Amino acid sequence: MPQLPGTDLTVSDLCLGANVFGWTADEATSFAILDRYVDATPSTVQPFVDTAESYGDGESERILGAWMAARGQRDRMVVATKASRGEKAHPLAAGEIRAAAERSLRNLQTDRIDVYYAHHDDETTPLEETLTAFDELVRAGKVRYVAASNYSAKRLTEALDTSERAGVARYAAVQTHYNLMERAAFESGLRDVAADRGLGVLPYFALAKGFLTGKYRPGEQIDSPRAKGASAYAGERGDRVLAALATVAGAHQATLPAVALRWLADQSTVTAPIASGRSVEQLAELLPMQDLVLTDDQRQLLTDASA
Ligand SMILES: NC(=O)c1ccc[n+]([C@@H]2O[C@H](COP(=O)([O-])OP(=O)(O)OC[C@H]3O[C@@H](n4cnc5c(N)ncnc54)[C@H](OP(=O)(O)O)[C@@H]3O)[C@@H](O)[C@H]2O)c1
């Protein structure tokens, strides 16, 4: 059962990506996706949803907030959102963080954000200013834990050292681009920092923008705003990974994306992969990752195929 290190949050094996809400999934579909996701989450853990100020210019947060209000589910959920870059000159300046948090709280119809990320590093603002502003939100009870997204290993280390020196809340987790097709950057940098400093890791694009579902085959035309990014993984290495996924999926009568998500969830330091579906049907193919148990050989087959 994934525990976000250093926190009292015990979360679902799969963190639900909410960037589809108000984008490739309309509000009614988003509500149906959230219903299905929460229904499928064991009662011993909390459903964990990942959104951001910038997704649909707040529309993703608004849909999630409307759903939590309509279903009376706020207390059951772990809600993560992010202070985003947008057009801001200094996105992580204290005033920007305060204003962004208030907007997100309104959109989400809640009095607290469980995990509040810096969406991207901001080298124009001193780390101490950013971390002190986050700390004030924690002290005010508006944010429970703060976290970093898209930070380099070096800057994350500096941020952790800064919060220790200043005696303010430290980043409890890092969100980063990591999946079977994108391994090198995380495994050669952030992974060691997360292990050494006891941080949770939440990998995004866990399905390589849909490529790891296996639907990007030669000659297939996929109607998705992600199609260009996902089809860039097609080629010899992509073929090897999909073949290994198919072998393991066949042994478990599982889907390719469920196996891809399980491999990621099993990697050292990873708390829970973040993935989305634009429909209940797509989500239904991801959820079985929660009960899937891979053998060491199966995990190794996937690791070797994606090397
Ligand atoms: N921190 C950051 O900077 C950052 C950046 C990116 C994402 N994220 C977070 O990570 C989450 C996940 O990223 P993502 O959703 O963009 O990428 P992803 O999880 O790699 O891909 C999900 C997409 O794959 C397709 N898909 C999923 N299941 C499928 C199935 N069973 N059959 C066929 N297609 C399927 C769907 O797209 P189509 O139907 O459109 O093909 C779905 O939206 C986001 O929602 C967001 O919360 C964070």
The ligand as an SDF file (V2000), in Angstrom:
LIG
                    3D

 48 52  0  0  0  0  0  0  0  0999 V2000
    3.8430   17.7450  -13.7760 N   0  0  0  0  0  0  0  0  0  0  0  0
    3.7160   17.8710  -15.0780 C   0  0  0  0  0  0  0  0  0  0  0  0
    4.3520   18.7420  -15.7020 O   0  0  0  0  0  0  0  0  0  0  0  0
    2.8030   16.9450  -15.8200 C   0  0  0  0  0  0  0  0  0  0  0  0
    2.9380   16.8260  -17.2240 C   0  0  0  0  0  0  0  0  0  0  0  0
    2.0710   15.9510  -17.8780 C   0  0  0  0  0  0  0  0  0  0  0  0
    1.1330   15.2220  -17.1670 C   0  0  0  0  0  0  0  0  0  0  0  0
    1.0180   15.3730  -15.8060 N   0  0  0  0  0  0  0  0  0  0  0  0
    0.0220   14.6110  -15.0160 C   0  0  0  0  0  0  0  0  0  0  0  0
    0.0870   13.2490  -15.3720 O   0  0  0  0  0  0  0  0  0  0  0  0
   -1.2080   12.7860  -15.8090 C   0  0  0  0  0  0  0  0  0  0  0  0
   -1.0230   11.7070  -16.8260 C   0  0  0  0  0  0  0  0  0  0  0  0
   -0.5280   12.2520  -18.0420 O   0  0  0  0  0  0  0  0  0  0  0  0
   -1.2880   12.0590  -19.3940 P   0  0  0  0  0  0  0  0  0  0  0  0
   -2.6870   11.7050  -19.1020 O   0  0  0  0  0  0  0  0  0  0  0  0
   -1.0650   13.2900  -20.2100 O   0  0  0  0  0  0  0  0  0  0  0  0
   -0.4620   10.8730  -20.0770 O   0  0  0  0  0  0  0  0  0  0  0  0
   -0.5240    9.2850  -19.9520 P   0  0  0  0  0  0  0  0  0  0  0  0
   -1.0910    8.8690  -18.6540 O   0  0  0  0  0  0  0  0  0  0  0  0
    0.8120    8.8300  -20.3610 O   0  0  0  0  0  0  0  0  0  0  0  0
   -1.5610    8.9120  -21.1120 O   0  0  0  0  0  0  0  0  0  0  0  0
   -2.9300    8.8960  -20.8560 C   0  0  0  0  0  0  0  0  0  0  0  0
   -3.6840    8.9130  -22.1620 C   0  0  0  0  0  0  0  0  0  0  0  0
   -3.5130    7.6650  -22.8770 O   0  0  0  0  0  0  0  0  0  0  0  0
   -4.7150    7.3340  -23.5340 C   0  0  0  0  0  0  0  0  0  0  0  0
   -5.2340    6.1080  -22.9240 N   0  0  0  0  0  0  0  0  0  0  0  0
   -5.3060    5.7910  -21.5920 C   0  0  0  0  0  0  0  0  0  0  0  0
   -5.8520    4.5700  -21.4020 N   0  0  0  0  0  0  0  0  0  0  0  0
   -6.1380    4.0910  -22.6190 C   0  0  0  0  0  0  0  0  0  0  0  0
   -6.7030    2.8910  -23.0660 C   0  0  0  0  0  0  0  0  0  0  0  0
   -7.1100    1.9500  -22.2010 N   0  0  0  0  0  0  0  0  0  0  0  0
   -6.8500    2.7100  -24.4010 N   0  0  0  0  0  0  0  0  0  0  0  0
   -6.4510    3.6450  -25.2710 C   0  0  0  0  0  0  0  0  0  0  0  0
   -5.9050    4.8240  -24.9080 N   0  0  0  0  0  0  0  0  0  0  0  0
   -5.7400    5.0660  -23.5960 C   0  0  0  0  0  0  0  0  0  0  0  0
   -5.6750    8.5060  -23.3020 C   0  0  0  0  0  0  0  0  0  0  0  0
   -5.4140    9.5220  -24.2780 O   0  0  0  0  0  0  0  0  0  0  0  0
   -6.1110    9.5880  -25.7350 P   0  0  0  0  0  0  0  0  0  0  0  0
   -7.4720    8.9510  -25.6450 O   0  0  0  0  0  0  0  0  0  0  0  0
   -6.1450   11.0380  -25.9940 O   0  0  0  0  0  0  0  0  0  0  0  0
   -5.1820    8.8330  -26.6260 O   0  0  0  0  0  0  0  0  0  0  0  0
   -5.1880    9.0310  -21.9600 C   0  0  0  0  0  0  0  0  0  0  0  0
   -5.6310   10.3340  -21.6910 O   0  0  0  0  0  0  0  0  0  0  0  0
   -1.9350   14.0530  -16.2630 C   0  0  0  0  0  0  0  0  0  0  0  0
   -3.3390   13.9120  -16.2030 O   0  0  0  0  0  0  0  0  0  0  0  0
   -1.4280   15.0490  -15.2560 C   0  0  0  0  0  0  0  0  0  0  0  0
   -2.1790   14.9460  -14.0510 O   0  0  0  0  0  0  0  0  0  0  0  0
    1.8480   16.2110  -15.1380 C   0  0  0  0  0  0  0  0  0  0  0  0
  1  2  1  0
  2  3  2  0
  2  4  1  0
  4  5  1  0
  4 48  2  0
  5  6  2  0
  6  7  1  0
  7  8  2  0
  8  9  1  0
  8 48  1  0
  9 10  1  0
  9 46  1  0
 10 11  1  0
 11 12  1  0
 11 44  1  0
 12 13  1  0
 13 14  1  0
 14 15  2  0
 14 16  1  0
 14 17  1  0
 17 18  1  0
 18 19  2  0
 18 20  1  0
 18 21  1  0
 21 22  1  0
 22 23  1  0
 23 24  1  0
 23 42  1  0
 24 25  1  0
 25 26  1  0
 25 36  1  0
 26 27  1  0
 26 35  1  0
 27 28  2  0
 28 29  1  0
 29 30  1  0
 29 35  2  0
 30 31  1  0
 30 32  2  0
 32 33  1  0
 33 34  2  0
 34 35  1  0
 36 37  1  0
 36 42  1  0
 37 38  1  0
 38 39  2  0
 38 40  1  0
 38 41  1  0
 42 43  1  0
 44 45  1  0
 44 46  1  0
 46 47  1  0
M  CHG  2   8   1  16  -1
M  END
$$$$
